[in-house]
Amino acid sequence: WAAAGGTSFVRLPLDAFGVGATSSGEIDEAWSSQWERIIDRAAAEGIYVLPILTGWGQWDPSYTIWPASPLNAANGGPIEDPLDLFQAGSEAQDLWLAWVQTVVERWRGHTNILAWEIFGEINCSTAAEADGIALVNTAASRIRAADPGRLITASRCESGTWPDFYAQADIDFVEVHPYPATGQLDRNILYLVRQVRTIYHKPVLIGESG
């Protein structure tokens, strides 16, 4: 459908098929195989992809994903508090970073992966901005070591805060998600992209909008 519509690029939220990890934090083989088939099919259709390695919904206790997560201690996993992900040296963060490295090492041979999105709309989480920036930068370092030369990004929801995120996060391009309350999406995008380019001096991707 994407190819038929003339699309050459698709952003893939990897949690669409689950968390992607087993209760011990290892990669879910069935999950990985399913996504790799999709990435290969996209390549055959001439489509580049941007995998979103994780998003705020996976780590928010009030959202639908965490209660069912294999990583949740309530389901036999090792993590009691999902916000431990943002604490350096915690079991949760170490486990997730190892999982990220495994995914990148396994998928890096797919030439149609345009970039890695470390975290989707990270400021929608209840973590502190400094902790979120530190997490992204640590993950970026691990990804660059495993897959040198591939672009890296992370996204922020426009309705949230975290004013320093795009300036301090170790990313190659900024991703914006405009959903203007005015409904004037075209005008908002023109203004927002110019503003972001002026402030951060980086390329801008409109990752989603509405």
C-alpha positions as CSV (number, residue, x, y, z in Angstrom):
1,W,0.0,0.0,0.0
2,A,2.8,2.4,0.9
3,A,4.6,1.7,-2.4
4,A,1.4,2.0,-4.4
5,G,0.8,5.4,-2.8
6,G,4.2,6.6,-3.9
7,T,5.9,6.5,-0.5
8,S,9.6,5.9,-0.3
9,F,10.0,6.2,3.4
10,V,8.1,4.7,6.4
11,R,8.6,5.2,10.2
12,L,8.1,1.9,12.0
13,P,7.0,1.8,15.7
14,L,8.5,-1.5,16.7
15,D,6.1,-2.0,19.7
16,A,3.3,-2.6,17.2
17,F,4.2,-6.3,17.6
18,G,5.0,-6.2,21.3
19,V,8.0,-5.1,23.4
20,G,10.5,-7.2,21.5
21,A,12.1,-8.6,24.5
22,T,11.7,-11.8,26.6
23,S,11.2,-11.8,30.3
24,S,15.0,-12.1,30.7
25,G,15.7,-9.1,28.5
26,E,16.9,-11.0,25.4
27,I,15.6,-10.3,22.0
28,D,12.3,-12.0,21.1
29,E,13.1,-14.2,18.1
30,A,9.6,-14.3,16.7
31,W,9.3,-10.5,17.0
32,S,12.6,-9.9,15.3
33,S,11.8,-12.3,12.5
34,Q,8.5,-10.7,11.8
35,W,10.0,-7.2,11.6
36,E,12.9,-8.4,9.4
37,R,10.4,-9.8,6.9
38,I,8.7,-6.4,6.8
39,I,12.0,-4.6,6.4
40,D,13.0,-6.9,3.6
41,R,9.6,-6.5,1.9
42,A,10.0,-2.7,2.2
43,A,13.4,-3.0,0.5
44,A,11.9,-5.0,-2.3
45,E,9.4,-2.2,-2.8
46,G,12.0,0.5,-2.7
47,I,11.1,1.8,0.7
48,Y,13.5,3.1,3.4
49,V,12.5,2.6,7.0
50,L,13.1,4.3,10.3
51,P,12.7,1.8,13.2
52,I,11.6,3.4,16.5
53,L,13.4,1.3,19.1
54,T,11.1,2.3,21.9
55,G,8.6,4.9,23.0
56,W,7.1,6.5,26.1
57,G,4.1,4.1,26.0
58,Q,6.3,1.1,26.7
59,W,7.5,2.6,30.0
60,D,4.4,4.3,31.3
61,P,2.6,2.4,34.0
62,S,-0.7,4.1,33.1
63,Y,-0.5,3.1,29.5
64,T,-1.6,-0.2,28.0
65,I,1.8,-1.7,27.0
66,W,3.7,-1.8,30.3
67,P,1.1,-3.9,32.2
68,A,1.4,-6.7,29.6
69,S,5.2,-6.3,29.1
70,P,7.3,-9.4,29.7
71,L,9.9,-7.2,31.4
72,N,7.3,-6.2,34.1
73,A,8.0,-7.9,37.4
74,A,4.3,-8.6,37.7
75,N,4.7,-10.8,34.7
76,G,7.9,-12.5,35.8
77,G,10.3,-10.0,34.4
78,P,13.2,-8.2,36.1
79,I,11.8,-4.6,36.3
80,E,9.7,-3.4,39.2
81,D,9.6,0.3,38.2
82,P,9.6,1.1,34.5
83,L,11.0,4.6,35.2
84,D,14.3,2.9,36.3
85,L,15.0,2.9,32.6
86,F,16.1,6.5,33.0
87,Q,18.5,5.8,35.9
88,A,22.1,5.3,34.9
89,G,23.5,2.0,36.1
90,S,20.1,0.5,36.9
91,E,19.3,-3.1,35.9
92,A,16.5,-1.8,33.7
93,Q,18.7,0.6,31.8
94,D,21.6,-1.9,31.4
95,L,19.2,-4.5,30.2
96,W,17.6,-2.2,27.6
97,L,20.9,-0.9,26.3
98,A,22.0,-4.5,25.8
99,W,18.8,-5.2,23.9
100,V,19.2,-2.1,21.7
101,Q,22.7,-3.2,20.8
102,T,21.5,-6.7,19.9
103,V,18.8,-5.4,17.7
104,V,21.1,-3.0,15.9
105,E,23.8,-5.7,15.4
106,R,21.2,-8.1,14.0
107,W,19.5,-5.6,11.7
108,R,22.4,-3.5,10.5
109,G,22.8,-5.5,7.3
110,H,19.5,-4.2,6.0
111,T,20.6,-1.4,3.7
112,N,17.2,0.3,3.6
113,I,17.3,1.2,7.3
114,L,17.7,4.9,6.9
115,A,18.3,5.7,10.6
116,W,17.6,4.5,14.1
117,E,15.1,6.4,16.2
118,I,16.2,5.7,19.8
119,F,13.1,6.9,21.6
120,G,9.7,8.1,20.3
121,E,8.2,11.2,22.0
122,I,10.5,10.8,25.1
123,N,9.2,13.9,26.9
124,C,5.7,12.3,27.1
125,S,7.3,10.1,29.8
126,T,7.3,11.3,33.4
127,A,11.1,11.2,33.5
128,A,13.3,14.3,34.1
129,E,14.7,15.9,31.0
130,A,18.3,15.5,32.1
131,D,17.8,11.8,32.6
132,G,16.1,11.4,29.2
133,I,19.0,13.2,27.5
134,A,21.5,11.0,29.2
135,L,19.7,7.9,28.2
136,V,19.5,8.9,24.6
137,N,23.2,9.9,24.5
138,T,24.3,6.6,26.1
139,A,22.1,4.6,23.6
140,A,23.5,6.7,20.7
141,S,27.0,5.9,21.7
142,R,26.2,2.1,21.8
143,I,24.5,2.3,18.5
144,R,27.3,4.2,16.7
145,A,29.8,1.6,18.0
146,A,27.6,-1.3,16.7
147,D,26.6,0.4,13.4
148,P,28.9,3.2,12.5
149,G,27.8,5.6,9.8
150,R,24.0,5.1,10.3
151,L,22.0,8.2,11.3
152,I,20.4,8.5,14.7
153,T,17.5,10.5,15.9
154,A,15.0,10.7,18.8
155,S,11.7,12.5,18.9
156,R,9.8,14.9,21.3
157,C,6.1,15.5,21.3
158,E,5.5,19.1,20.5
159,S,2.9,19.6,23.2
160,G,5.4,18.7,25.9
161,T,8.3,20.5,27.5
162,W,12.0,19.6,27.6
163,P,13.4,22.7,25.9
164,D,17.0,21.6,26.0
165,F,16.5,18.1,24.5
166,Y,17.2,18.8,20.8
167,A,20.2,20.9,21.7
168,Q,21.9,18.4,24.0
169,A,20.8,15.0,22.6
170,D,23.4,13.3,20.5
171,I,21.3,13.0,17.3
172,D,21.9,13.7,13.6
173,F,18.6,15.3,12.8
174,V,15.6,16.7,14.6
175,E,12.2,15.1,14.4
176,V,9.1,17.1,14.9
177,H,5.4,16.0,15.5
178,P,3.1,18.9,14.8
179,Y,-0.5,18.6,15.9
180,P,-1.6,22.3,16.0
181,A,-4.8,23.0,18.0
182,T,-5.7,25.6,15.3
183,G,-5.9,22.9,12.7
184,Q,-3.7,25.0,10.4
185,L,-1.2,22.2,9.9
186,D,0.4,23.7,6.7
187,R,1.2,27.0,8.4
188,N,2.4,25.3,11.5
189,I,4.8,23.1,9.7
190,L,6.3,26.0,7.7
191,Y,6.8,28.0,10.9
192,L,8.0,25.0,13.0
193,V,10.6,23.7,10.5
194,R,12.1,27.2,10.0
195,Q,12.2,27.7,13.8
196,V,13.9,24.4,14.5
197,R,16.4,24.8,11.7
198,T,17.3,28.2,13.0
199,I,17.7,27.1,16.6
200,Y,19.4,23.7,16.2
201,H,21.1,24.0,12.8
202,K,20.2,20.4,12.0
203,P,18.0,18.8,9.3
204,V,14.4,18.3,10.2
205,L,12.1,15.3,9.7
206,I,8.3,15.7,10.1
207,G,7.9,12.3,11.7
208,E,4.2,12.5,12.2
209,S,1.5,15.1,12.1
210,G,-2.2,15.7,12.3
